[in-house]
Amino acid sequence: MAPLLRALESDPRVLAVAVIASTLATYLRPEPVSLVWLLVGLVFCLRRWPGRTIVAALLLASAWTSIDMGQRIDSRWPVARSGDTVSLTGRVAGLVSNDAFRSRFVLARDSPPYRSRISWYDPAHTLRPGDCVSAAIKLDTPHGSANPGTFDYEAWLWRERIDATGYVRQMGRCDRPAVESMDRWRAAALDRLNTTLGDAPMRGIIAALALGARDDITDVQWDVLRATGTSHLVAISGLHIGLIAGWLFFAARWLALRLTPGVSALLVAAPIALFGALVYALLAGFALPTQRALIMVAAGLAALLSMRRMAASRVLAMAAIAVVVWSPASVNAPGFWLSFGAVAWLIYLARLAAARRVIGFGVLQLGLVAGLAPVTAWFFGEASLVAPLVNAVLVPLAAFAVPVILIAVLVALVWPPLGAPLLVAVAAGLAHGWPVLAGIAAWPPASVAIAMPGMIALLLAVVGVVVAFLPRGLPGRWLAPIFLLPALLGWRPLFQEIPPGAYRMTVLDVGQGLAVALRTRHHTLLYDAGPAYRTGFDAGATFVVPYLRHVGRSEIDRMIISHADIDHAGGAAAVERDLTVKQRIGAGGARPCRAGQRWQWDGVRFFVLYPAARDIGPETPRNMRSCVVLVDGPGGRTLLTGDIEAATEALLVERAPVRLGADVLVVAHHGSGSSTSKDFLDAVSPGHALISAGWQNRWGFPAPEVIERLGDIGAEVSNTASAGAVEVRVPAVPDAIEIRRWRHVVPRVWHVP
């Protein structure tokens, strides 16, 4: 055993697994690990014993991650001061995002909060990278909605080292001169590119490939890229950095062999390639993906310069260790797993392809896409069926197109008379080829939504892909479909199944709005769809659709939009676009919501209690039009109330006080003081009260008097603003209702609160 441990602890691949696993395990905790216990463990590693290097790597990785986590926590804007308006002076870091009514930029300072993501609505002038900004800013602790299966905005802010978010209340003057930087040059290059290309349809694609600026890629173009599995081609990462480094390396080596015969060509080519990769990474904004790619390129070049034959997998392992040490938070990024997973899988596939010659390239493309499909489905909930064929064509083209685009942009900056026509020609060439890609994307089976049922199905799918690509002669490849079946069929463990008579209701965390997804054994009800705003944010597309796909429901049997307010109805269009909605009633639907409507699904009964036809007139306010629904199962009753006010509540109490009784109440109007009256609460008498409200919303919902009234009747209150999505599990037997708050189920160090 001891010789085996000694062999393993000298293998960088084993150490890389240890470092990554320890860092990830530390991040799965809601707070940093105590350094005292880690130091105690390290003391035992001072003595020699088999396996101590692996243990030391585990402890050191956890200690370094905990230190990094602590520093990030200390630099964050405190929750106690969230919402305060303060005067800040700093400089614009990175490119500024501009649209019709808002500028967004990162304000960098020398004291906490070091980096703040700021919005400036209706800006009076254009900001540039390096500009000094002095302003009165309403600052918030970084916060985002927390829902199962959806994008974690707080995690993204954490990885980007954003210590606060906010918006400008009043812009002041800052007389300090602007500071020149690579980002300022990038902005100048982007201006030149925009001036040269004007309204050319490929302007956004070229800006993304050359400068890492993706704001001008249209939603339609993104849809095409996602459907064809080619989004990675416009996100500067390992492929692009590696291409530039590779071209420069071989060009420099070719010249060195001819011009400097007495000098090692590798010693000339490697630094030139690394320098070129660094310049391209800086030109692209030096974001986390480019940093990862640069470290991987540096590790590969270092291995070449060492003059030792080193397995590519060992080089990749050393690069992974360097990336995690550089930024421990990288392990939380999908790009980390996709990039290192892709390279590791490619190394494995290259051996298979080398033995198959003619079909080798096809094996590489098919294998690469198949290998990444489970991980892609896990992170993004979709996969492209045409990706192998499309990438087989476009990846080789990118090897030539990316350098040409970069050269055209640089020449346009240095010598516009020559560069401008070249850039226009490149844009025209891309525009001629784009309709082909768009046509492929329009093919209905091109892209499919895949809801990975869970971690077990993900791991089995990964094993299935590996087994499918075992070398010839090894037994067991016939087992691959068996391993893949759980993911393909949407298999879930028995404890996740909903029995007859039971139902699960989730009040999604959609900010200031409402979206409730209710599932019985075979049916799905969506009550409201969350807000949509002029900024482009759409809760339907961002939260509702991904969540329903995550839980394996791609069809909605009935969507009820309680009333027409934008915070309840805004996301409905996106839901209808991306999912199958069999019937829509209420606001915007062909059928109104009226008292007396009833139906039954899987042993659970549904009753519409309000409004009756006589309750609705031309002057009736929107809130008083809210559709009130009672869900009645053997194990408990739930009342959905929309935005009804106290007058409507009194009407309901007058008409049928006994029928209002419910175990769970979704509190009306986000906890407004004008709703949830005492008489109404006495009639409903809920044990659980769920409030859907935005974090520190400007209306102060839920109102203190509402919380007090709920406390007086003994109701347990859950607020999505602090709890994240709230799931109510109502079984088929009484008195066993379970409440699950998402921020409590999966606590993370970046979650606020």
C-alpha positions in Angstrom: 0.0 0.0 0.0 2.8 2.4 0.9 4.6 2.2 -2.5 1.2 2.9 -4.2 0.6 5.9 -2.1 4.1 7.2 -2.8 3.6 6.8 -6.5 0.2 8.6 -6.4 1.4 11.6 -4.4 4.1 12.3 -6.9 1.6 12.4 -9.8 0.3 15.9 -10.5 -3.0 14.5 -11.8 -3.7 13.1 -8.4 -2.7 16.3 -6.7 -4.9 18.3 -9.1 -7.9 16.1 -8.2 -7.1 16.7 -4.5 -6.8 20.4 -4.9 -10.0 20.8 -7.0 -12.0 18.5 -4.7 -10.9 20.3 -1.6 -11.6 23.7 -3.0 -15.0 22.6 -4.2 -15.8 21.0 -0.8 -14.8 24.2 1.0 -17.2 26.2 -1.3 -20.0 23.8 -0.5 -20.0 25.1 3.0 -21.9 28.3 4.0 -18.8 29.8 5.6 -15.0 29.4 5.4 -13.3 26.5 7.2 -11.6 27.4 10.5 -7.9 27.8 9.8 -7.0 26.5 13.2 -8.1 23.0 12.4 -6.4 23.1 9.0 -3.1 24.2 10.6 -3.4 21.4 13.1 -3.8 19.0 10.2 -0.8 20.5 8.4 1.4 20.0 11.5 0.9 16.2 11.2 2.1 16.5 7.6 5.6 17.7 8.7 6.5 14.2 9.4 7.1 11.7 6.6 4.4 9.1 6.0 2.8 7.6 2.9 0.2 9.9 1.3 1.1 13.0 3.3 1.6 15.0 0.1 -2.0 14.3 -0.9 -3.3 15.2 2.5 -1.2 18.4 2.6 -2.6 19.4 -0.8 -6.2 18.9 0.5 -5.5 21.0 3.6 -3.6 23.7 1.9 -6.2 24.1 -0.9 -8.9 24.4 1.8 -6.9 26.9 3.8 -6.1 29.0 0.7 -9.8 28.9 -0.4 -10.9 29.9 3.1 -8.5 32.8 3.2 -9.7 34.0 -0.2 -13.3 33.6 0.9 -12.7 35.6 4.0 -11.1 38.5 2.1 -14.0 38.6 -0.3 -16.5 38.6 2.6 -14.7 41.4 4.3 -14.6 43.6 1.2 -18.4 43.3 0.6 -20.8 46.1 1.3 -22.4 45.2 4.6 -26.0 44.0 4.7 -26.7 46.5 7.5 -25.9 49.3 5.1 -27.6 47.9 2.1 -29.7 50.6 0.5 -27.7 53.5 1.8 -26.8 56.4 -0.5 -23.1 57.2 -0.2 -20.6 59.4 -2.0 -18.0 57.3 -3.8 -15.0 58.3 -6.0 -13.3 55.8 -8.2 -12.5 54.9 -11.8 -14.4 53.0 -14.5 -12.9 49.5 -14.9 -13.6 47.5 -18.1 -15.9 48.4 -20.9 -19.0 50.4 -20.3 -22.3 48.8 -21.4 -24.7 51.3 -23.0 -28.3 51.0 -24.1 -31.1 53.4 -24.8 -31.7 54.4 -21.2 -28.8 53.1 -19.1 -25.1 52.8 -18.7 -23.6 50.0 -16.7 -20.0 50.0 -15.5 -17.7 48.7 -12.8 -16.4 51.3 -10.3 -13.0 50.4 -9.0 -11.6 51.9 -5.8 -8.7 51.5 -3.4 -10.9 50.8 -0.4 -14.0 48.6 0.2 -16.1 48.2 -1.7 -13.2 47.7 -4.2 -15.4 46.8 -7.2 -19.0 47.9 -7.5 -21.4 47.2 -10.4 -23.2 50.5 -11.0 -26.1 51.5 -13.3 -26.6 55.1 -14.4 -30.1 55.7 -15.8 -30.5 58.4 -18.4 -26.8 59.2 -18.4 -25.9 62.8 -19.2 -22.6 61.9 -20.9 -20.6 58.9 -22.1 -18.2 57.2 -19.7 -15.0 55.6 -20.8 -12.7 53.1 -19.1 -10.2 54.9 -16.8 -12.5 57.9 -16.3 -12.8 59.3 -12.8 -16.3 59.1 -11.3 -17.5 60.9 -8.2 -21.2 60.3 -7.5 -23.9 59.8 -4.9 -24.7 56.1 -5.3 -27.4 53.9 -3.7 -25.4 50.9 -2.8 -26.6 47.3 -2.1 -25.0 44.2 -0.9 -24.7 41.8 -4.0 -27.9 40.0 -4.2 -29.9 37.9 -6.7 -32.8 35.6 -6.9 -32.2 32.0 -5.7 -34.1 29.2 -7.4 -33.4 25.6 -8.2 -32.1 25.0 -11.8 -31.7 28.7 -12.7 -28.8 31.1 -13.2 -27.2 32.1 -9.9 -26.5 35.8 -10.3 -25.0 36.1 -6.8 -22.5 33.4 -7.6 -21.5 35.3 -10.8 -21.0 38.5 -8.9 -18.9 36.6 -6.4 -16.7 35.2 -9.1 -16.3 38.6 -10.7 -15.2 40.0 -7.3 -18.1 42.5 -7.3 -18.4 43.8 -3.7 -21.5 46.0 -4.2 -24.2 46.8 -6.7 -26.1 50.1 -7.1 -27.2 53.0 -9.2 -26.3 56.6 -9.5 -28.6 59.0 -7.8 -26.6 62.1 -8.6 -23.4 62.3 -10.7 -20.8 64.8 -9.5 -17.6 66.2 -10.9 -14.2 64.5 -10.7 -11.3 66.7 -11.9 -8.8 63.9 -11.9 -7.5 63.1 -15.4 -8.4 59.8 -17.0 -5.9 56.9 -16.7 -4.7 55.2 -19.8 -5.2 51.4 -19.7 -5.7 48.5 -22.0 -9.5 48.8 -21.4 -9.4 52.4 -22.6 -7.6 51.2 -25.7 -10.2 48.5 -26.1 -12.9 51.1 -25.9 -11.2 53.2 -28.6 -10.8 50.1 -30.8 -14.5 49.3 -30.3 -15.4 52.8 -31.3 -13.3 52.5 -34.5 -14.8 49.1 -35.2 -18.4 50.4 -34.8 -17.6 53.5 -37.0 -16.1 51.3 -39.7 -18.8 48.6 -39.8 -21.8 50.8 -39.0 -25.0 48.7 -39.0 -23.3 45.6 -40.5 -25.1 42.5 -39.1 -21.8 40.8 -38.1 -20.4 43.8 -36.2 -21.3 42.2 -32.8 -19.7 38.9 -33.8 -16.5 40.6 -34.8 -16.4 42.7 -31.7 -16.8 39.6 -29.6 -14.0 37.7 -31.3 -11.6 40.5 -31.4 -12.3 42.5 -28.2 -14.4 40.2 -26.0 -17.3 42.7 -26.2 -20.5 40.8 -26.7 -23.2 43.4 -26.0 -23.9 44.0 -29.7 -24.7 40.3 -30.5 -28.4 40.3 -31.0 -30.8 37.9 -29.3 -31.6 36.3 -32.6 -27.9 35.6 -33.2 -27.5 34.2 -29.7 -30.5 31.8 -30.4 -28.7 30.6 -33.6 -25.4 30.1 -31.8 -27.1 28.1 -29.0 -29.2 26.0 -31.3 -26.1 25.0 -33.3 -23.8 24.5 -30.3 -21.4 27.2 -31.4 -21.7 29.8 -28.6 -18.2 28.8 -27.5 -16.9 30.2 -30.8 -17.7 33.8 -29.9 -16.7 33.6 -26.2 -13.0 34.1 -26.1 -11.5 31.3 -24.1 -9.1 28.4 -24.5 -9.8 27.8 -28.2 -9.1 31.4 -29.2 -6.1 32.0 -27.0 -4.7 28.6 -28.0 -5.1 29.4 -31.7 -3.2 32.7 -31.4 -0.5 31.1 -29.3 -0.2 28.2 -31.7 0.0 30.4 -34.9 2.6 32.6 -33.2 4.6 29.6 -31.9 4.9 27.9 -35.3 5.5 31.1 -37.1 8.3 32.2 -34.7 9.8 28.7 -34.7 9.8 28.6 -38.5 11.6 31.9 -38.6 14.0 31.0 -35.8 15.1 27.9 -37.6 16.1 29.9 -40.6 17.3 33.2 -39.1 19.0 32.1 -35.8 20.4 28.6 -36.4 22.6 28.7 -33.3 19.8 29.4 -31.0 17.1 27.0 -29.8 14.0 27.6 -31.8 11.9 26.7 -28.8 13.5 29.4 -26.7 12.5 31.9 -29.3 9.1 30.7 -30.2 7.7 29.9 -26.7 8.1 33.5 -25.2 6.7 35.0 -28.4 3.7 32.7 -28.3 3.1 33.4 -24.6 3.4 37.2 -25.2 0.9 37.1 -28.1 -1.5 35.1 -26.0 -1.2 37.6 -23.2 -1.8 40.5 -25.5 -4.9 38.8 -26.9 -6.2 38.0 -23.4 -5.7 41.6 -22.4 -7.4 42.8 -25.6 -10.3 40.6 -24.8 -10.7 42.1 -21.3 -8.7 39.5 -19.3 -11.9 37.9 -17.9 -11.8 34.6 -16.0 -12.1 32.4 -19.1 -9.2 34.2 -20.8 -7.1 34.0 -17.6 -7.8 30.2 -17.4 -6.8 29.8 -21.1 -3.6 31.9 -20.6 -2.6 29.7 -17.7 -3.2 26.6 -19.7 -1.1 27.9 -22.6 1.7 28.9 -20.2 1.7 25.4 -18.7 1.9 23.8 -22.1 4.7 26.1 -23.3 6.6 25.5 -20.0 6.4 21.7 -20.6 7.9 22.2 -24.1 10.7 24.3 -22.7 11.5 21.7 -20.0 12.8 19.5 -22.8 11.2 16.5 -21.1 8.6 14.2 -22.5 5.6 14.9 -20.4 2.1 13.5 -20.8 -0.4 16.0 -21.9 -2.7 15.0 -19.0 0.1 15.9 -16.5 0.5 19.4 -18.1 -3.3 19.9 -17.9 -3.2 18.8 -14.2 -0.6 21.4 -13.5 -2.6 24.1 -15.3 -5.7 23.2 -13.3 -3.7 23.5 -10.0 -2.4 26.9 -11.2 -5.9 28.1 -12.1 -7.4 27.1 -8.8 -4.6 28.7 -6.8 -5.0 31.9 -9.0 -8.7 32.0 -8.4 -10.3 29.4 -6.0 -13.7 30.7 -7.0 -13.2 29.3 -10.5 -14.4 25.9 -9.4 -17.9 27.4 -9.2 -17.9 28.4 -12.8 -19.4 26.2 -15.5 -16.6 27.3 -17.8 -14.0 25.8 -15.5 -15.5 22.3 -15.8 -16.3 22.7 -19.5 -12.9 23.9 -20.5 -10.8 21.5 -18.5 -13.3 18.7 -19.1 -13.1 19.4 -22.9 -9.3 19.4 -23.0 -9.0 16.2 -20.8 -11.6 14.4 -23.0 -9.9 15.7 -26.1 -6.5 14.2 -24.9 -8.2 10.9 -24.5 -10.1 11.0 -27.8 -6.9 12.0 -29.7 -5.5 8.6 -29.0 -8.5 6.9 -30.4 -8.6 9.2 -33.4 -4.9 8.6 -34.2 -5.6 4.8 -34.5 -8.5 5.4 -36.9 -6.9 7.7 -39.4 -9.6 8.6 -42.0 -12.5 8.8 -39.5 -10.3 10.2 -36.8 -11.4 13.8 -37.1 -15.1 12.6 -37.1 -14.4 10.6 -33.9 -12.9 13.7 -32.3 -15.9 15.9 -33.1 -18.6 13.4 -32.3 -16.8 12.3 -29.1 -16.1 15.9 -27.9 -19.7 17.0 -28.3 -21.0 13.7 -26.8 -18.6 14.0 -23.9 -19.6 17.6 -23.1 -23.4 17.1 -23.6 -24.2 15.8 -20.1 -22.2 18.6 -18.4 -23.7 21.2 -20.8 -27.2 19.9 -20.1 -26.5 20.0 -16.4 -25.4 23.7 -16.5 -27.6 25.1 -19.3 -30.5 22.6 -19.7 -30.1 22.2 -23.5 -28.0 20.4 -26.1 -27.6 20.7 -29.8 -28.0 17.7 -32.0 -26.3 19.3 -34.9 -23.3 20.5 -32.9 -20.9 17.7 -34.0 -21.5 18.4 -37.7 -21.5 22.2 -37.4 -18.4 22.3 -35.2 -16.6 19.9 -37.5 -16.8 22.6 -40.2 -16.6 25.8 -38.1 -13.7 24.9 -35.7 -11.2 24.4 -38.6 -12.5 27.6 -40.2 -12.1 29.4 -36.9 -8.4 28.5 -36.9 -8.1 30.8 -39.9 -10.9 33.2 -39.2 -10.0 34.3 -35.7 -6.4 35.4 -36.7 -7.7 37.2 -39.8 -10.4 39.0 -37.8 -7.8 40.0 -35.2 -5.4 41.2 -37.8 -8.1 43.2 -39.6 -9.1 45.0 -36.4 -5.5 45.8 -35.5 -4.8 47.1 -39.0 -8.0 49.2 -38.9 -6.6 50.8 -35.7 -3.1 51.4 -36.9 -3.7 52.1 -40.6 -7.4 52.8 -41.3 -7.1 53.3 -45.1 -6.0 49.6 -45.4 -7.7 48.2 -42.3 -11.2 49.6 -42.9 -11.8 47.9 -46.3 -10.2 44.7 -44.9 -12.6 44.8 -41.9 -15.6 45.4 -44.1 -14.6 42.5 -46.3 -14.3 40.2 -43.3 -17.7 41.3 -42.1 -19.2 40.7 -45.5 -17.7 37.2 -45.6 -19.2 36.3 -42.3 -22.6 37.7 -43.3 -22.6 35.5 -46.5 -22.1 32.4 -44.4 -24.4 33.3 -41.5 -27.7 32.4 -43.3 -26.4 28.8 -43.6 -25.9 28.6 -39.9 -29.3 30.3 -39.2 -31.0 27.8 -41.6 -29.5 24.9 -39.6 -30.6 26.5 -36.3 -34.2 26.8 -37.7 -34.4 23.0 -38.2 -36.7 21.9 -35.4 -34.6 19.0 -34.0 -31.4 21.1 -34.1 -31.6 21.9 -30.4 -33.4 20.1 -27.6 -34.1 21.0 -24.0 -32.7 18.4 -21.7 -33.5 18.5 -18.0 -30.7 16.5 -16.3 -32.8 14.8 -13.5 -30.1 15.0 -10.9 -26.4 14.4 -9.9 -26.9 10.7 -10.1 -28.1 10.8 -13.7 -25.3 13.2 -14.6 -22.6 10.9 -13.2 -24.2 7.9 -14.9 -24.3 9.8 -18.2 -20.6 10.8 -18.0 -19.8 7.1 -17.3 -21.9 6.1 -20.2 -20.1 8.4 -22.6 -16.7 7.2 -21.4 -17.8 3.5 -21.8 -19.1 4.3 -25.3 -15.7 5.5 -26.4 -13.6 2.7 -24.8 -10.7 1.5 -27.0 -11.3 -1.4 -29.3 -10.9 -4.8 -27.7 -12.1 -3.7 -24.2 -15.4 -5.3 -23.2 -18.4 -3.4 -21.9 -19.2 -0.9 -24.5 -22.7 -2.3 -24.8 -23.4 -1.0 -21.3 -23.2 2.6 -22.5 -26.9 3.0 -23.4 -27.9 1.6 -20.0 -25.8 4.3 -18.2 -27.3 7.0 -20.5 -31.0 5.9 -20.0 -31.6 7.8 -16.7 -30.6 11.1 -18.3 -32.4 10.5 -21.6 -35.7 9.3 -20.0 -35.7 11.8 -17.2 -35.5 9.2 -14.5 -35.7 10.4 -11.0 -35.3 8.6 -7.6 -38.6 7.3 -6.2 -38.5 9.9 -3.4 -38.8 12.6 -5.9 -42.0 11.2 -7.4 -45.3 12.9 -6.4 -47.9 10.3 -5.3 -51.6 10.6 -6.1 -53.4 13.1 -3.9 -50.2 15.0 -3.1 -48.9 18.2 -4.7 -45.8 20.4 -4.6 -46.0 24.1 -4.9 -43.0 26.4 -5.4 -43.2 30.1 -4.9 -40.3 31.2 -7.1 -38.0 33.9 -6.1 -38.6 36.4 -9.0 -37.9 39.6 -7.2 -40.8 42.0 -6.9 -43.5 39.9 -8.5 -45.1 36.5 -8.3 -44.8 33.2 -10.0 -46.1 30.0 -8.4 -45.5 26.5 -10.0 -47.7 23.8 -8.7 -47.2 20.1 -9.6 -49.4 17.1 -9.1 -48.3 13.6 -10.1 -49.0 14.2 -13.9 -50.1 17.8 -14.2 -48.6 21.3 -13.9 -50.3 24.6 -12.9 -48.5 27.9 -13.3 -50.1 30.8 -11.3 -48.6 34.1 -12.6 -45.3 34.3 -14.4 -43.3 37.0 -12.8 -42.2 40.4 -14.0 -40.6 41.7 -17.2 -39.0 45.1 -17.5 -37.7 47.5 -20.1 -34.1 46.6 -19.1 -34.6 43.3 -20.9 -35.0 41.2 -17.7 -37.8 38.7 -18.0 -38.6 36.4 -15.1 -40.5 34.0 -17.3 -37.4 33.3 -19.4 -34.9 33.6 -16.6 -36.6 31.7 -13.8 -39.9 30.1 -14.6 -38.9 28.2 -17.8 -35.5 26.9 -16.4 -37.1 25.8 -13.1 -39.9 23.9 -14.8 -37.4 22.2 -17.1 -35.2 21.4 -14.1 -38.1 19.6 -12.4 -38.9 17.7 -15.7 -42.1 19.6 -16.7 -41.9 21.0 -20.2 -45.7 21.2 -20.5 -48.1 23.4 -18.5 -51.6 22.1 -18.3 -53.0 25.4 -17.2 -51.5 28.9 -16.8 -53.5 31.3 -14.7 -52.5 35.0 -14.9 -54.2 36.5 -11.9 -54.3 40.0 -13.3 -52.6 42.2 -15.8 -50.0 44.0 -13.7 -46.5 43.6 -15.2 -45.0 42.0 -12.1 -47.5 39.1 -12.5 -48.1 38.9 -16.2 -44.8 40.1 -17.7 -43.1 36.7 -18.0 -46.1 34.9 -19.5 -45.1 35.6 -23.2 -41.7 33.9 -22.6 -43.3 31.0 -20.9 -45.7 30.5 -23.9 -42.8 30.8 -26.3 -40.5 28.3 -24.6 -42.9 25.8 -23.2 -46.1 24.1 -24.2 -49.1 25.8 -22.5 -52.2 23.8 -23.1 -54.6 26.4 -21.6 -54.3 30.0 -20.4 -57.0 31.6 -18.4 -57.1 35.0 -16.7 -55.5 38.2 -17.9 -54.4 37.9 -21.5 -56.0 34.6 -22.0 -58.9 33.6 -24.3 -60.9 32.5 -21.2 -61.5 34.7 -18.2 -60.9 33.5 -14.7 -64.4 33.3 -13.0 -65.7 32.1 -9.7 -67.2 28.6 -10.0 -64.6 27.1 -12.3 -63.2 23.9 -10.9 -61.2 20.9 -12.0 -59.4 17.9 -10.5 -55.9 16.5 -11.2 -54.5 13.3 -9.7 -56.7 13.5 -6.6 -56.2 17.2 -6.0 -59.1 19.6 -6.5 -58.9 23.2 -7.7 -61.6 25.9 -7.2 -61.7 29.5 -8.5 -63.3 31.6 -5.7 -63.1 35.0 -7.2 -64.0 37.1 -9.2 -67.5 36.5 -10.2 -68.8 38.2 -13.4 -70.7 40.7 -11.2 -67.5 41.7 -9.5 -65.8 43.1 -12.7 -66.8 46.4 -14.2 -65.1 48.9 -16.5 -63.7 50.9 -13.6 -62.6 47.9 -11.5 -58.9 48.3 -10.5 -56.5 45.7 -11.7 -55.7 44.4 -8.2 -59.4 43.8 -7.5 -59.6 41.7 -10.7 -57.1 39.1 -9.2 -58.0 35.5 -9.7 -58.3 33.7 -6.3 -57.7 29.9 -6.4 -58.1 27.3 -3.7 -56.1 24.1 -4.0 -57.6 21.3 -2.0 -55.7 18.0 -1.4 -56.2 15.2 1.2 -53.0 16.5 3.0 -53.7 20.2 3.0 -55.2 23.3 1.3 -53.5 26.2 -0.3 -55.0 29.7 -1.1 -53.6 31.7 -4.0 -54.7 35.4 -3.8 -52.8 37.4 -6.4 -53.0 41.1 -5.4 -56.4 41.4 -3.8 -57.0 44.2 -1.4 -58.8 44.3 1.9 -62.2 45.2 0.2 -62.0 42.0 -1.9 -60.9 40.0 1.2 -64.0 41.3 3.0 -66.2 40.2 0.1 -64.7 36.7 0.2 -65.3 36.5 3.9 -68.9 37.6 3.5 -69.6 35.1 0.8 -68.0 31.9 2.1 -65.9 32.2 5.2 -65.8 28.5 5.9 -64.5 27.7 2.4 -61.5 30.1 2.8 -59.8 27.9 5.4 -56.4 26.8 4.2 -53.1 25.5 5.7 -51.0 27.6 3.3 -51.6 31.1 2.3 -49.7 32.9 -0.5 -50.0 36.4 1.0 -51.8 38.9 -1.2 -50.0 41.9 -2.9 -46.5 40.9 -1.7 -47.4 41.7 1.9 -48.8 45.2 1.3 -50.4 46.8 4.3 -53.6 47.3 2.2 -54.2 43.5 2.1 -54.1 40.5 4.5 -56.7 42.0 6.9 -57.4 40.6 10.3 -60.9 39.2 9.4 -59.5 37.6 6.3 -56.7 35.9 8.3 -59.1 34.7 10.9 -61.2 33.1 8.2 -58.2 31.5 6.4 -56.3 30.6 9.6 -53.1 29.5 7.7 -50.3 27.6 9.4 -47.9 28.8 6.8 -47.8 32.2 5.0 -45.6 32.7 1.9 -44.7 36.2 0.7 -43.2 36.9 -2.7 -41.3 40.2 -2.5 -38.2 41.8 -3.9 -35.1 42.2 -1.8 -35.3 45.6 0.0 -38.0 46.8 -2.5 -38.8 50.5 -2.5 -42.4 49.9 -1.1 -41.1 48.3 2.0 -43.0 45.0 1.4 -43.9 43.1 3.5 -45.4 45.8 5.7 -44.6 45.4 9.4 -48.3 45.4 10.3 -48.8 42.4 8.0 -46.0 40.5 9.7 -47.5 41.4 13.0 -51.0 40.1 12.0 -49.5 36.9 10.7 -47.6 36.4 13.9 -50.7 37.0 16.0 -52.4 34.0 14.4 -49.3 31.8 14.7 -48.5 31.5 11.0 -44.9 30.6 10.0 -43.8 33.3 7.5 -41.4 32.6 4.6 -40.3 35.5 2.4 -38.7 34.8 -1.0 -36.5 37.9 -0.5 -34.6 36.2 2.2 -35.5 32.5 1.8 -35.2 32.2 -2.0 -37.7 29.9 -3.7 -40.1 28.4 -1.2 -41.3 24.9 -1.9 -44.4 23.5 -0.1 -44.6 19.7 -0.1 -48.2 18.7 0.6 -48.5 14.9 1.0 -51.6 12.8 0.5 -52.1 12.5 4.3 -53.0 15.3 6.7 -50.7 17.2 9.1 -47.4 16.5 7.3 -46.8 19.6 5.2 -43.1 20.3 4.7 -41.6 23.8 3.8 -38.3 23.9 2.1 -36.5 27.3 1.6 -33.9 27.2 -1.2 -31.3 29.3 0.6 -31.5 26.9 3.5 -31.4 23.8 1.4 -28.2 24.8 -0.5 -26.5 27.5 1.7 -23.6 29.2 -0.1 -21.1 31.7 1.2 -22.1 34.3 -1.4 -25.8 34.1 -0.5 -27.3 37.3 1.1 -28.8 37.0 3.6 
